[in-house]
Amino acid sequence: MAAVVDAMAAGEVTPEEAATISGVLEARRKALETQELADRVDRLEQEVKSRYWALEMAIREEIEERLKLAEVRQLSSQAIADARAAVEAGEIDRAIQLVLQLAGNDAAGLSQRGPRG
């Protein structure tokens, strides 16, 4: 931009030509900036997807461990099956609710009858 102003000041280009050149340069700058922002957004979206996937896998593993424990404690086989089906369907929130219900039922049972042994 400074070169355009200098050329106009030196009389090498008219003010109208300088304005046209400046407009072209500004449009190019905006296009580059827009592309850079789009690239940054793409990278951030990929990072979020990667982190979300890792978190979901960790949650799935934890749910499975808790379901195995529920099986060992001989809790409701229907609730366990429902939780596994929810995980397979990608309904992680529902699976978590079911596992927490199993855990709550188990805790209530333990307090009434004492630990199994």
N, CA, C and O atoms as CSV, one atom per row, in Angstrom:
chain,resi,resn,atom,element,x,y,z
A,1,MET,N,N,0.822,-1.186,0.000
A,1,MET,CA,C,0.000,0.000,0.000
A,1,MET,C,C,0.874,1.262,0.000
A,1,MET,O,O,0.589,2.249,-0.679
A,2,ALA,N,N,1.952,1.184,0.794
A,2,ALA,CA,C,2.844,2.342,0.881
A,2,ALA,C,C,3.456,2.647,-0.484
A,2,ALA,O,O,3.655,3.811,-0.832
A,3,ALA,N,N,3.752,1.607,-1.252
A,3,ALA,CA,C,4.349,1.807,-2.576
A,3,ALA,C,C,3.362,2.521,-3.497
A,3,ALA,O,O,3.766,3.338,-4.324
A,4,VAL,N,N,2.075,2.219,-3.359
A,4,VAL,CA,C,1.054,2.875,-4.190
A,4,VAL,C,C,0.992,4.365,-3.842
A,4,VAL,O,O,0.932,5.217,-4.728
A,5,VAL,N,N,1.008,4.664,-2.547
A,5,VAL,CA,C,0.971,6.067,-2.108
A,5,VAL,C,C,2.219,6.800,-2.595
A,5,VAL,O,O,2.143,7.934,-3.068
A,6,ASP,N,N,3.370,6.134,-2.472
A,6,ASP,CA,C,4.615,6.758,-2.940
A,6,ASP,C,C,4.571,7.023,-4.447
A,6,ASP,O,O,5.011,8.079,-4.900
A,7,ALA,N,N,4.043,6.072,-5.227
A,7,ALA,CA,C,3.954,6.236,-6.678
A,7,ALA,C,C,3.016,7.381,-7.026
A,7,ALA,O,O,3.277,8.145,-7.956
A,8,MET,N,N,1.920,7.499,-6.274
A,8,MET,CA,C,0.991,8.596,-6.529
A,8,MET,C,C,1.648,9.930,-6.171
A,8,MET,O,O,1.503,10.914,-6.896
A,9,ALA,N,N,2.364,9.956,-5.061
A,9,ALA,CA,C,3.036,11.182,-4.641
A,9,ALA,C,C,4.106,11.596,-5.646
A,9,ALA,O,O,4.346,12.787,-5.844
A,10,ALA,N,N,4.740,10.629,-6.271
A,10,ALA,CA,C,5.787,10.924,-7.251
A,10,ALA,C,C,5.193,11.259,-8.614
A,10,ALA,O,O,5.924,11.624,-9.535
A,11,GLY,N,N,3.854,11.136,-8.754
A,11,GLY,CA,C,3.223,11.435,-10.024
A,11,GLY,C,C,3.303,10.301,-11.018
A,11,GLY,O,O,3.022,10.506,-12.199
A,12,GLU,N,N,3.681,9.100,-10.579
A,12,GLU,CA,C,3.802,7.951,-11.469
A,12,GLU,C,C,2.439,7.341,-11.799
A,12,GLU,O,O,2.263,6.741,-12.860
A,13,VAL,N,N,1.471,7.498,-10.880
A,13,VAL,CA,C,0.101,7.047,-11.122
A,13,VAL,C,C,-0.843,8.144,-10.666
A,13,VAL,O,O,-0.519,8.933,-9.778
A,14,THR,N,N,-2.010,8.182,-11.282
A,14,THR,CA,C,-3.006,9.184,-10.901
A,14,THR,C,C,-3.689,8.739,-9.611
A,14,THR,O,O,-3.618,7.562,-9.257
A,15,PRO,N,N,-4.343,9.647,-8.909
A,15,PRO,CA,C,-5.089,9.267,-7.708
A,15,PRO,C,C,-6.147,8.192,-8.011
A,15,PRO,O,O,-6.387,7.312,-7.184
A,16,GLU,N,N,-6.772,8.262,-9.186
A,16,GLU,CA,C,-7.765,7.250,-9.553
A,16,GLU,C,C,-7.120,5.879,-9.729
A,16,GLU,O,O,-7.654,4.868,-9.274
A,17,GLU,N,N,-5.961,5.855,-10.398
A,17,GLU,CA,C,-5.241,4.590,-10.564
A,17,GLU,C,C,-4.786,4.041,-9.212
A,17,GLU,O,O,-4.859,2.835,-8.974
A,18,ALA,N,N,-4.322,4.914,-8.338
A,18,ALA,CA,C,-3.888,4.505,-6.996
A,18,ALA,C,C,-5.072,3.915,-6.225
A,18,ALA,O,O,-4.925,2.919,-5.517
A,19,ALA,N,N,-6.248,4.539,-6.369
A,19,ALA,CA,C,-7.438,4.037,-5.687
A,19,ALA,C,C,-7.816,2.662,-6.226
A,19,ALA,O,O,-8.184,1.778,-5.452
A,20,THR,N,N,-7.733,2.468,-7.538
A,20,THR,CA,C,-8.047,1.168,-8.136
A,20,THR,C,C,-7.070,0.109,-7.664
A,20,THR,O,O,-7.473,-0.986,-7.271
A,21,ILE,N,N,-5.789,0.433,-7.701
A,21,ILE,CA,C,-4.761,-0.517,-7.254
A,21,ILE,C,C,-4.960,-0.853,-5.770
A,21,ILE,O,O,-4.863,-2.013,-5.371
A,22,SER,N,N,-5.237,0.166,-4.967
A,22,SER,CA,C,-5.470,-0.052,-3.538
A,22,SER,C,C,-6.676,-0.951,-3.314
A,22,SER,O,O,-6.655,-1.805,-2.427
A,23,GLY,N,N,-7.725,-0.771,-4.105
A,23,GLY,CA,C,-8.912,-1.620,-3.991
A,23,GLY,C,C,-8.603,-3.072,-4.311
A,23,GLY,O,O,-9.081,-3.980,-3.630
A,24,VAL,N,N,-7.797,-3.293,-5.358
A,24,VAL,CA,C,-7.404,-4.653,-5.732
A,24,VAL,C,C,-6.554,-5.284,-4.620
A,24,VAL,O,O,-6.764,-6.437,-4.244
A,25,LEU,N,N,-5.596,-4.512,-4.106
A,25,LEU,CA,C,-4.748,-5.028,-3.030
A,25,LEU,C,C,-5.562,-5.353,-1.772
A,25,LEU,O,O,-5.310,-6.365,-1.118
A,26,GLU,N,N,-6.527,-4.508,-1.435
A,26,GLU,CA,C,-7.376,-4.734,-0.261
A,26,GLU,C,C,-8.245,-5.973,-0.445
A,26,GLU,O,O,-8.420,-6.753,0.491
A,27,ALA,N,N,-8.788,-6.157,-1.641
A,27,ALA,CA,C,-9.597,-7.344,-1.909
A,27,ALA,C,C,-8.744,-8.607,-1.774
A,27,ALA,O,O,-9.209,-9.614,-1.241
A,28,ARG,N,N,-7.526,-8.559,-2.243
A,28,ARG,CA,C,-6.618,-9.697,-2.136
A,28,ARG,C,C,-6.281,-9.988,-0.673
A,28,ARG,O,O,-6.251,-11.142,-0.244
A,29,ARG,N,N,-6.026,-8.906,0.088
A,29,ARG,CA,C,-5.723,-9.070,1.507
A,29,ARG,C,C,-6.892,-9.729,2.242
A,29,ARG,O,O,-6.687,-10.631,3.055
A,30,LYS,N,N,-8.109,-9.281,1.958
A,30,LYS,CA,C,-9.294,-9.857,2.597
A,30,LYS,C,C,-9.472,-11.327,2.220
A,30,LYS,O,O,-9.842,-12.149,3.059
A,31,ALA,N,N,-9.209,-11.649,0.965
A,31,ALA,CA,C,-9.338,-13.042,0.525
A,31,ALA,C,C,-8.326,-13.934,1.251
A,31,ALA,O,O,-8.665,-15.034,1.687
A,32,LEU,N,N,-7.094,-13.461,1.377
A,32,LEU,CA,C,-6.073,-14.230,2.100
A,32,LEU,C,C,-6.441,-14.389,3.575
A,32,LEU,O,O,-6.303,-15.471,4.144
A,33,GLU,N,N,-6.901,-13.320,4.174
A,33,GLU,CA,C,-7.298,-13.363,5.582
A,33,GLU,C,C,-8.466,-14.330,5.785
A,33,GLU,O,O,-8.485,-15.088,6.755
A,34,THR,N,N,-9.429,-14.304,4.881
A,34,THR,CA,C,-10.576,-15.206,4.968
A,34,THR,C,C,-10.131,-16.653,4.846
A,34,THR,O,O,-10.622,-17.515,5.575
A,35,GLN,N,N,-9.208,-16.932,3.932
A,35,GLN,CA,C,-8.704,-18.293,3.773
A,35,GLN,C,C,-7.940,-18.749,5.005
A,35,GLN,O,O,-8.084,-19.891,5.442
A,36,GLU,N,N,-7.131,-17.865,5.565
A,36,GLU,CA,C,-6.395,-18.204,6.781
A,36,GLU,C,C,-7.353,-18.523,7.929
A,36,GLU,O,O,-7.127,-19.474,8.677
A,37,LEU,N,N,-8.415,-17.740,8.074
A,37,LEU,CA,C,-9.407,-17.995,9.120
A,37,LEU,C,C,-10.132,-19.312,8.878
A,37,LEU,O,O,-10.379,-20.069,9.817
A,38,ALA,N,N,-10.471,-19.586,7.637
A,38,ALA,CA,C,-11.141,-20.855,7.313
A,38,ALA,C,C,-10.229,-22.036,7.641
A,38,ALA,O,O,-10.692,-23.052,8.158
A,39,ASP,N,N,-8.944,-21.906,7.344
A,39,ASP,CA,C,-7.984,-22.969,7.666
A,39,ASP,C,C,-7.878,-23.175,9.174
A,39,ASP,O,O,-7.816,-24.309,9.648
A,40,ARG,N,N,-7.857,-22.072,9.929
A,40,ARG,CA,C,-7.796,-22.170,11.396
A,40,ARG,C,C,-9.035,-22.850,11.946
A,40,ARG,O,O,-8.931,-23.701,12.829
A,41,VAL,N,N,-10.201,-22.490,11.440
A,41,VAL,CA,C,-11.449,-23.104,11.891
A,41,VAL,C,C,-11.429,-24.600,11.594
A,41,VAL,O,O,-11.821,-25.404,12.440
A,42,ASP,N,N,-10.976,-24.980,10.402
A,42,ASP,CA,C,-10.883,-26.404,10.041
A,42,ASP,C,C,-9.971,-27.159,11.010
A,42,ASP,O,O,-10.311,-28.249,11.472
A,43,ARG,N,N,-8.801,-26.565,11.315
A,43,ARG,CA,C,-7.876,-27.227,12.247
A,43,ARG,C,C,-8.499,-27.371,13.630
A,43,ARG,O,O,-8.370,-28.418,14.264
A,44,LEU,N,N,-9.171,-26.329,14.098
A,44,LEU,CA,C,-9.814,-26.387,15.413
A,44,LEU,C,C,-10.933,-27.414,15.442
A,44,LEU,O,O,-11.085,-28.136,16.427
A,45,GLU,N,N,-11.722,-27.487,14.369
A,45,GLU,CA,C,-12.795,-28.484,14.299
A,45,GLU,C,C,-12.224,-29.895,14.345
A,45,GLU,O,O,-12.775,-30.765,15.020
A,46,GLN,N,N,-11.130,-30.129,13.638
A,46,GLN,CA,C,-10.500,-31.445,13.661
A,46,GLN,C,C,-9.979,-31.786,15.055
A,46,GLN,O,O,-10.105,-32.922,15.513
A,47,GLU,N,N,-9.399,-30.802,15.718
A,47,GLU,CA,C,-8.891,-31.030,17.072
A,47,GLU,C,C,-10.036,-31.365,18.032
A,47,GLU,O,O,-9.916,-32.271,18.858
A,48,VAL,N,N,-11.131,-30.640,17.920
A,48,VAL,CA,C,-12.293,-30.903,18.780
A,48,VAL,C,C,-12.843,-32.297,18.506
A,48,VAL,O,O,-13.154,-33.032,19.443
A,49,LYS,N,N,-12.967,-32.671,17.232
A,49,LYS,CA,C,-13.455,-34.004,16.891
A,49,LYS,C,C,-12.541,-35.080,17.466
A,49,LYS,O,O,-13.018,-36.089,17.986
A,50,SER,N,N,-11.247,-34.870,17.375
A,50,SER,CA,C,-10.288,-35.840,17.886
A,50,SER,C,C,-10.417,-35.974,19.401
A,50,SER,O,O,-10.421,-37.085,19.931
A,51,ARG,N,N,-10.520,-34.857,20.088
A,51,ARG,CA,C,-10.659,-34.898,21.545
A,51,ARG,C,C,-11.995,-35.518,21.943
A,51,ARG,O,O,-12.061,-36.288,22.902
A,52,TYR,N,N,-13.053,-35.190,21.217
A,52,TYR,CA,C,-14.372,-35.746,21.518
A,52,TYR,C,C,-14.340,-37.259,21.326
A,52,TYR,O,O,-14.883,-38.001,22.145
A,53,TRP,N,N,-13.711,-37.715,20.257
A,53,TRP,CA,C,-13.638,-39.147,19.991
A,53,TRP,C,C,-12.904,-39.854,21.126
A,53,TRP,O,O,-13.354,-40.896,21.604
A,54,ALA,N,N,-11.777,-39.293,21.560
A,54,ALA,CA,C,-11.003,-39.902,22.644
A,54,ALA,C,C,-11.818,-39.934,23.934
A,54,ALA,O,O,-11.778,-40.920,24.670
A,55,LEU,N,N,-12.543,-38.878,24.206
A,55,LEU,CA,C,-13.383,-38.831,25.397
A,55,LEU,C,C,-14.499,-39.863,25.310
A,55,LEU,O,O,-14.780,-40.562,26.283
A,56,GLU,N,N,-15.130,-39.959,24.158
A,56,GLU,CA,C,-16.199,-40.940,23.988
A,56,GLU,C,C,-15.672,-42.357,24.173
A,56,GLU,O,O,-16.338,-43.185,24.795
A,57,MET,N,N,-14.495,-42.648,23.646
A,57,MET,CA,C,-13.925,-43.989,23.813
A,57,MET,C,C,-13.649,-44.283,25.288
A,57,MET,O,O,-13.890,-45.395,25.758
A,58,ALA,N,N,-13.147,-43.292,26.008
A,58,ALA,CA,C,-12.878,-43.486,27.433
A,58,ALA,C,C,-14.182,-43.723,28.198
A,58,ALA,O,O,-14.233,-44.558,29.101
A,59,ILE,N,N,-15.210,-43.003,27.842
A,59,ILE,CA,C,-16.511,-43.179,28.496
A,59,ILE,C,C,-17.075,-44.557,28.177
A,59,ILE,O,O,-17.596,-45.236,29.062
A,60,ARG,N,N,-16.975,-44.969,26.929
A,60,ARG,CA,C,-17.452,-46.306,26.558
A,60,ARG,C,C,-16.722,-47.399,27.359
A,60,ARG,O,O,-17.345,-48.348,27.833
A,61,GLU,N,N,-15.415,-47.255,27.503
A,61,GLU,CA,C,-14.638,-48.236,28.269
A,61,GLU,C,C,-15.088,-48.257,29.725
A,61,GLU,O,O,-15.225,-49.326,30.320
A,62,GLU,N,N,-15.315,-47.086,30.295
A,62,GLU,CA,C,-15.758,-47.011,31.691
A,62,GLU,C,C,-17.144,-47.639,31.853
A,62,GLU,O,O,-17.390,-48.361,32.819
A,63,ILE,N,N,-18.030,-47.374,30.929
A,63,ILE,CA,C,-19.368,-47.978,30.980
A,63,ILE,C,C,-19.250,-49.496,30.934
A,63,ILE,O,O,-19.902,-50.193,31.711
A,64,GLU,N,N,-18.427,-50.007,30.035
A,64,GLU,CA,C,-18.278,-51.455,29.912
A,64,GLU,C,C,-17.720,-52.065,31.199
A,64,GLU,O,O,-18.168,-53.130,31.622
A,65,GLU,N,N,-16.754,-51.403,31.818
A,65,GLU,CA,C,-16.206,-51.900,33.082
A,65,GLU,C,C,-17.283,-51.950,34.161
A,65,GLU,O,O,-17.367,-52.909,34.928
A,66,ARG,N,N,-18.097,-50.913,34.208
A,66,ARG,CA,C,-19.163,-50.888,35.216
A,66,ARG,C,C,-20.235,-51.937,34.928
A,66,ARG,O,O,-20.819,-52.501,35.853
A,67,LEU,N,N,-20.490,-52.195,33.655
A,67,LEU,CA,C,-21.467,-53.228,33.315
A,67,LEU,C,C,-20.935,-54.618,33.676
A,67,LEU,O,O,-21.693,-55.481,34.120
A,68,LYS,N,N,-19.634,-54.827,33.484
A,68,LYS,CA,C,-19.039,-56.110,33.888
A,68,LYS,C,C,-19.170,-56.297,35.400
A,68,LYS,O,O,-19.484,-57.389,35.873
A,69,LEU,N,N,-18.928,-55.234,36.145
A,69,LEU,CA,C,-19.071,-55.288,37.597
A,69,LEU,C,C,-20.528,-55.585,37.972
A,69,LEU,O,O,-20.787,-56.363,38.890
A,70,ALA,N,N,-21.471,-54.967,37.266
A,70,ALA,CA,C,-22.893,-55.211,37.529
A,70,ALA,C,C,-23.239,-56.673,37.270
A,70,ALA,O,O,-24.036,-57.264,37.999
A,71,GLU,N,N,-22.643,-57.255,36.235
A,71,GLU,CA,C,-22.886,-58.670,35.948
A,71,GLU,C,C,-22.348,-59.551,37.073
A,71,GLU,O,O,-23.008,-60.502,37.491
A,72,VAL,N,N,-21.146,-59.233,37.562
A,72,VAL,CA,C,-20.546,-60.000,38.650
A,72,VAL,C,C,-21.435,-59.927,39.891
A,72,VAL,O,O,-21.594,-60.911,40.613
A,73,ARG,N,N,-21.995,-58.779,40.120
A,73,ARG,CA,C,-22.866,-58.600,41.297
A,73,ARG,C,C,-24.289,-59.096,41.035
A,73,ARG,O,O,-25.161,-59.000,41.898
A,74,GLN,N,N,-24.504,-59.615,39.854
A,74,GLN,CA,C,-25.793,-60.202,39.461
A,74,GLN,C,C,-26.940,-59.196,39.574
A,74,GLN,O,O,-28.008,-59.495,40.108
A,75,LEU,N,N,-26.684,-58.007,39.058
A,75,LEU,CA,C,-27.737,-56.986,39.020
A,75,LEU,C,C,-28.633,-57.251,37.820
A,75,LEU,O,O,-28.412,-58.210,37.081
A,76,SER,N,N,-29.621,-56.429,37.624
A,76,SER,CA,C,-30.630,-56.610,36.573
A,76,SER,C,C,-30.005,-56.842,35.199
A,76,SER,O,O,-29.377,-55.952,34.625
A,77,SER,N,N,-30.193,-58.060,34.685
A,77,SER,CA,C,-29.636,-58.373,33.366
A,77,SER,C,C,-30.320,-57.551,32.280
A,77,SER,O,O,-29.692,-57.239,31.268
A,78,GLN,N,N,-31.580,-57.197,32.459
A,78,GLN,CA,C,-32.282,-56.373,31.468
A,78,GLN,C,C,-31.690,-54.962,31.430
A,78,GLN,O,O,-31.491,-54.395,30.356
A,79,ALA,N,N,-31.416,-54.409,32.592
A,79,ALA,CA,C,-30.816,-53.070,32.646
A,79,ALA,C,C,-29.425,-53.073,32.015
A,79,ALA,O,O,-29.048,-52.121,31.333
A,80,ILE,N,N,-28.676,-54.127,32.242
A,80,ILE,CA,C,-27.337,-54.255,31.645
A,80,ILE,C,C,-27.463,-54.343,30.124
A,80,ILE,O,O,-26.723,-53.681,29.396
A,81,ALA,N,N,-28.394,-55.159,29.651
A,81,ALA,CA,C,-28.614,-55.291,28.203
A,81,ALA,C,C,-29.059,-53.959,27.611
A,81,ALA,O,O,-28.616,-53.582,26.526
A,82,ASP,N,N,-29.929,-53.249,28.313
A,82,ASP,CA,C,-30.397,-51.944,27.831
A,82,ASP,C,C,-29.247,-50.950,27.744
A,82,ASP,O,O,-29.155,-50.175,26.792
A,83,ALA,N,N,-28.375,-50.977,28.741
A,83,ALA,CA,C,-27.225,-50.062,28.731
A,83,ALA,C,C,-26.282,-50.392,27.583
A,83,ALA,O,O,-25.785,-49.490,26.908
A,84,ARG,N,N,-26.033,-51.681,27.357
A,84,ARG,CA,C,-25.162,-52.071,26.238
A,84,ARG,C,C,-25.784,-51.667,24.905
A,84,ARG,O,O,-25.085,-51.208,24.001
A,85,ALA,N,N,-27.091,-51.838,24.787
A,85,ALA,CA,C,-27.775,-51.450,23.548
A,85,ALA,C,C,-27.683,-49.938,23.338
A,85,ALA,O,O,-27.520,-49.476,22.209
A,86,ALA,N,N,-27.786,-49.179,24.411
A,86,ALA,CA,C,-27.670,-47.718,24.306
A,86,ALA,C,C,-26.273,-47.324,23.833
A,86,ALA,O,O,-26.124,-46.420,23.010
A,87,VAL,N,N,-25.250,-48.004,24.354
A,87,VAL,CA,C,-23.874,-47.716,23.922
A,87,VAL,C,C,-23.728,-48.019,22.435
A,87,VAL,O,O,-23.175,-47.216,21.685
A,88,GLU,N,N,-24.220,-49.171,22.016
A,88,GLU,CA,C,-24.114,-49.562,20.602
A,88,GLU,C,C,-24.860,-48.599,19.689
A,88,GLU,O,O,-24.453,-48.374,18.549
A,89,ALA,N,N,-25.953,-48.032,20.191
A,89,ALA,CA,C,-26.737,-47.083,19.394
A,89,ALA,C,C,-26.144,-45.679,19.436
A,89,ALA,O,O,-26.664,-44.760,18.803
A,90,GLY,N,N,-25.058,-45.519,20.183
A,90,GLY,CA,C,-24.436,-44.198,20.286
A,90,GLY,C,C,-25.150,-43.296,21.271
A,90,GLY,O,O,-24.895,-42.092,21.306
A,91,GLU,N,N,-26.045,-43.862,22.073
A,91,GLU,CA,C,-26.800,-43.086,23.062
A,91,GLU,C,C,-26.050,-43.116,24.397
A,91,GLU,O,O,-26.490,-43.730,25.369
A,92,ILE,N,N,-24.921,-42.442,24.408
A,92,ILE,CA,C,-24.030,-42.483,25.555
A,92,ILE,C,C,-24.703,-41.913,26.802
A,92,ILE,O,O,-24.551,-42.465,27.892
A,93,ASP,N,N,-25.443,-40.820,26.654
A,93,ASP,CA,C,-26.128,-40.236,27.807
A,93,ASP,C,C,-27.083,-41.244,28.439
A,93,ASP,O,O,-27.133,-41.379,29.661
A,94,ARG,N,N,-27.833,-41.944,27.608
A,94,ARG,CA,C,-28.784,-42.956,28.109
A,94,ARG,C,C,-28.033,-44.097,28.800
A,94,ARG,O,O,-28.452,-44.561,29.861
A,95,ALA,N,N,-26.940,-44.542,28.211
A,95,ALA,CA,C,-26.149,-45.619,28.820
A,95,ALA,C,C,-25.628,-45.195,30.187
A,95,ALA,O,O,-25.648,-45.977,31.137
A,96,ILE,N,N,-25.163,-43.957,30.281
A,96,ILE,CA,C,-24.665,-43.452,31.566
A,96,ILE,C,C,-25.792,-43.453,32.598
A,96,ILE,O,O,-25.585,-43.864,33.740
A,97,GLN,N,N,-26.985,-42.994,32.204
A,97,GLN,CA,C,-28.124,-42.998,33.130
A,97,GLN,C,C,-28.410,-44.415,33.631
A,97,GLN,O,O,-28.621,-44.627,34.825
A,98,LEU,N,N,-28.414,-45.368,32.724
A,98,LEU,CA,C,-28.701,-46.748,33.112
A,98,LEU,C,C,-27.631,-47.314,34.040
A,98,LEU,O,O,-27.948,-48.006,35.007
A,99,VAL,N,N,-26.372,-47.021,33.747
A,99,VAL,CA,C,-25.287,-47.501,34.609
A,99,VAL,C,C,-25.400,-46.863,35.998
A,99,VAL,O,O,-25.194,-47.533,37.010
A,100,LEU,N,N,-25.722,-45.583,36.042
A,100,LEU,CA,C,-25.875,-44.920,37.338
A,100,LEU,C,C,-27.059,-45.488,38.110
A,100,LEU,O,O,-27.002,-45.622,39.333
A,101,GLN,N,N,-28.126,-45.821,37.398
A,101,GLN,CA,C,-29.265,-46.455,38.065
A,101,GLN,C,C,-28.855,-47.813,38.632
A,101,GLN,O,O,-29.205,-48.148,39.764
A,102,LEU,N,N,-28.118,-48.586,37.851
A,102,LEU,CA,C,-27.632,-49.876,38.337
A,102,LEU,C,C,-26.786,-49.690,39.596
A,102,LEU,O,O,-26.947,-50.412,40.580
A,103,ALA,N,N,-25.895,-48.722,39.547
A,103,ALA,CA,C,-25.018,-48.460,40.693
A,103,ALA,C,C,-25.837,-48.022,41.902
A,103,ALA,O,O,-25.561,-48.436,43.028
A,104,GLY,N,N,-26.838,-47.187,41.668
A,104,GLY,CA,C,-27.697,-46.734,42.763
A,104,GLY,C,C,-28.492,-47.876,43.352
A,104,GLY,O,O,-28.627,-47.974,44.572
A,105,ASN,N,N,-29.017,-48.735,42.509
A,105,ASN,CA,C,-29.765,-49.902,42.989
A,105,ASN,C,C,-28.852,-50.835,43.769
A,105,ASN,O,O,-29.245,-51.393,44.794
A,106,ASP,N,N,-27.622,-51.001,43.271
A,106,ASP,CA,C,-26.673,-51.870,43.946
A,106,ASP,C,C,-26.321,-51.297,45.317
A,106,ASP,O,O,-26.263,-52.031,46.304
A,107,ALA,N,N,-26.086,-49.991,45.377
A,107,ALA,CA,C,-25.734,-49.364,46.649
A,107,ALA,C,C,-26.887,-49.500,47.642
A,107,ALA,O,O,-26.661,-49.761,48.824
A,108,ALA,N,N,-28.110,-49.327,47.173
A,108,ALA,CA,C,-29.272,-49.477,48.057
A,108,ALA,C,C,-29.369,-50.918,48.557
A,108,ALA,O,O,-29.667,-51.150,49.729
A,109,GLY,N,N,-29.121,-51.876,47.681
A,109,GLY,CA,C,-29.165,-53.286,48.065
A,109,GLY,C,C,-28.075,-53.637,49.046
A,109,GLY,O,O,-28.294,-54.405,49.983
A,110,LEU,N,N,-26.883,-53.069,48.831
A,110,LEU,CA,C,-25.768,-53.352,49.741
A,110,LEU,C,C,-26.064,-52.821,51.139
A,110,LEU,O,O,-25.756,-53.476,52.135
A,111,SER,N,N,-26.654,-51.647,51.212
A,111,SER,CA,C,-26.918,-51.071,52.528
A,111,SER,C,C,-27.977,-51.866,53.268
A,111,SER,O,O,-27.981,-51.877,54.499
A,112,GLN,N,N,-28.880,-52.536,52.550
A,112,GLN,CA,C,-29.930,-53.321,53.185
A,112,GLN,C,C,-29.455,-54.714,53.571
A,112,GLN,O,O,-29.874,-55.242,54.601
A,113,ARG,N,N,-28.581,-55.327,52.756
A,113,ARG,CA,C,-28.216,-56.717,53.012
A,113,ARG,C,C,-26.754,-56.925,53.362
A,113,ARG,O,O,-26.362,-58.027,53.745
A,114,GLY,N,N,-25.949,-55.893,53.237
A,114,GLY,CA,C,-24.517,-56.038,53.475
A,114,GLY,C,C,-23.845,-56.520,52.208
A,114,GLY,O,O,-24.532,-56.984,51.298
A,115,PRO,N,N,-22.515,-56.428,52.112
A,115,PRO,CA,C,-21.807,-56.828,50.891
A,115,PRO,C,C,-21.902,-58.333,50.666
A,115,PRO,O,O,-21.954,-59.132,51.602
A,116,ARG,N,N,-21.922,-58.687,49.365
A,116,ARG,CA,C,-21.903,-60.114,49.013
A,116,ARG,C,C,-20.503,-60.646,49.212
A,116,ARG,O,O,-19.523,-59.914,49.073
A,117,GLY,N,N,-20.417,-61.852,49.521
A,117,GLY,CA,C,-19.072,-62.283,49.735
A,117,GLY,C,C,-18.812,-63.675,49.404
A,117,GLY,O,O,-17.683,-64.144,49.552
